[in-house]
């Protein structure tokens, strides 16, 4: 079994995606991830991560024979490049401090062979944060969510419950009022320490196991 990632540039025409996916299916190849967007000049870009590719050269040749296909490139997968994702939501000041800790700690592990990336978005308001948490169900490679704010509960708490059910992720919360702390896996007062522990909890090169902690509040 071989796994590959490909980017296919095509004309923006009806039925192009159907032609490509049918061809991939006929080659008994599984599509594990796909991302599609339209570039300038009516050119579509289709990114696939493919599994069970037994004849890479044959598959590439067949795809190139589709009239609408302009080019196809083979490259490393997003997992190989960006790896596990740490997501940080909340107020600007808290988010920046959590990000500082997470980026510093991720750098320490990444130079030892890990691939951990950090994504942040400063948000305020129950609706916006709840919507962002709910959207995590539609994003790949997320391993840990850090909620950095002064007050979070209500719809945010319900969104956290849902995403934990849908995805196998760790949720870390700053110590704050609201129901979020009741559903988080770890509650940390210091935002920089929260970022550090977020990375440590998912790094293969770390000896930290969140499940072995006797207390979840620090």
N, C-alpha and C positions, 0 to 999 in steps of 0.2 A: 504494500500500500504506500502511495506517495501523496503528500499534501503539497499543493502549490497555490500561489496567489497570482491572479492575472488581472490586468486592466485592458479592457477592450474599448477602442474608440470606434464609434459607428455613426452613420448618418441618422438624424432624428426622423425616423420613418416608422409608420405603423407596422407592427408585427416583427420588428427586429429582435426584441427581447424574447419573443416566443420562438423564433428560429434558433437562437443561440441556446436557450435552455432545453429545447427539444433535442438538439444535437448533443449537448452535454449528457442528457439522460440516456440517449441511445448508446453512449460510450460507457454506461454503468458508473458514471461519476456522480458523486454526491456534492451538492452545493451547501457548504456549511455557513457561509455568510455572503451577503450581497449588498452593494451600495450603488445607487444609480443617481446621476445628476446630469444636467444639461450644461455644456460649455458654450462658448461663443461660436458664432457661425453655424448654428444648427448641428453641432456635433455632440453626441451623447457619450458619456464616459460610464462604463459599467465595470465595477470592481467585484470580482468573485474570489472567495477562498474555497478551494475544491479539495475533496477527499477521495481516496480510492482511485487515483489516476494511474492506470497501468501503462498507458502509452501516451506520454506527454507530447512527443513530436507529432504523432498521428492526430491527437486532439487539436493541437495548435494549427496544423495544416487544414483540418476540416473547418475550423472556425474562420480562418483566413479566406476560405473559398466562398463564404457567404458574401453576397454582393455588397451589402450595406456596411460591412466591416472594413474600416480603414487601416487599423493597426491593432496589434496585440502585444503586450509586454508581460514578461514573467518577472516577479520580484518577491521579496520577502513579505510575509503576512504582517498585518497590523499588530498581531500578538508578538511576533518576533521583533518588530521595531519599537512599539510603544508599550507592550506588555500589559501588566495589571494596572488598573486605573484606580486612583484615589479621587473621590469627588467631594468637594467642600462647598456647602451652601450656608448662607446666613448673612449677617450684617458685615459691612465693609471692613471695619477695624478688626473684628474677630476673625474674619476670613483671611485677611492678610497675615495675621499672626499664626494661624493654623497652617497656612500655606508655607510660611517661612520654616516652620518645624518639619513639615512633610517633605519639602524640596531638599532641605539640608540632609535629612535622613535618607531620602531616596538616592541622593548622590552617593552617599556612603556605600549603599548596597549595589547600586548600578555599576560602580567601578569594579565591583567584585563579580560581575557577570549577570546581575539581575536586570530586569526591564520593568521599571515601575514609573508610571507617569502620573502627574498631578493636575487635575482640572478644577478650576474655581469659578464661581459666579456670585458676586455680592447681590443679595436679594433681601428685600424687606416686605413684610405683609404676609398674612396667613395664606391667602389665595395663591400668590406667586410662588412661595416656597413649597406649598403642598403640590402645586402643579409640576414644579421642577422635580420633586421627589417621585411623584407618580410616573414621570417620563423616564425615570431610570430603568423601568421595566423594558423599555424599547432600545436601550443602549447596550452595546457589547462590552465585555472584558472588565466590568465593574466589580471590584472586590471589597471595597470599603467606602462608606459614606460618613462624612463628618458634618454634623450640624452645629454651626457656630453662630450663636445669637444670644439675645438677652431674655427672650420669652418665646417659647414655641409649644404649641399644644393644638387642640381641636382638630382641624382638618389635616394639619401636618402630622399629628400623631397617627391618624387613620391611614394616611398615605405611607408612613413608615411601616406600619403593620402590613399593609398590602405588598409593598416592595420586598419586605423580608420573606413573605410567603411565596412570592413569585420568583425571587432570585436568591441565590445563596450568597448573601453579602453580610459583612460586619457593619454595624451602625454604632458610631461613637458620637456622643453629645457633650457639649460643654455643660458645666453645672449651672443650670438656669431654672427659673420657674416654668411650669407647664408640663403637660403630659408626656412630652417627648422623652424625658429622662426615665420614664417608667418602662418604655419599650426599647430603649437603647441597650446595647451589649456592654457598653463601657461609658462611664461618666467621668470627665476629667475637668478640673477647674482651670488649669493653665492651658491656654490655647496653643502655645508652642509645643508643650508636652503632648497635647492631643494629636497634633500633626505627626510628631515623632512616633507615637504609639500606633497611629493608623498605619504607617509604613511598616513598622516592626511586626504588626499583626499579620501581614500578608507576605513578608519577605521570606523566601526559602533560605536565605543566608543568615537569618536571625534565629535565635534560640528562644524567642518569646512565643508563648502559646496562651492566647486570651482565655481559653477554656480552663486553664489551670489556676486562674486567679481566684482567690477565696472571696475577694470583694470586688464589686464592679464600679465602685465610686472612689475617686482619688482627688 
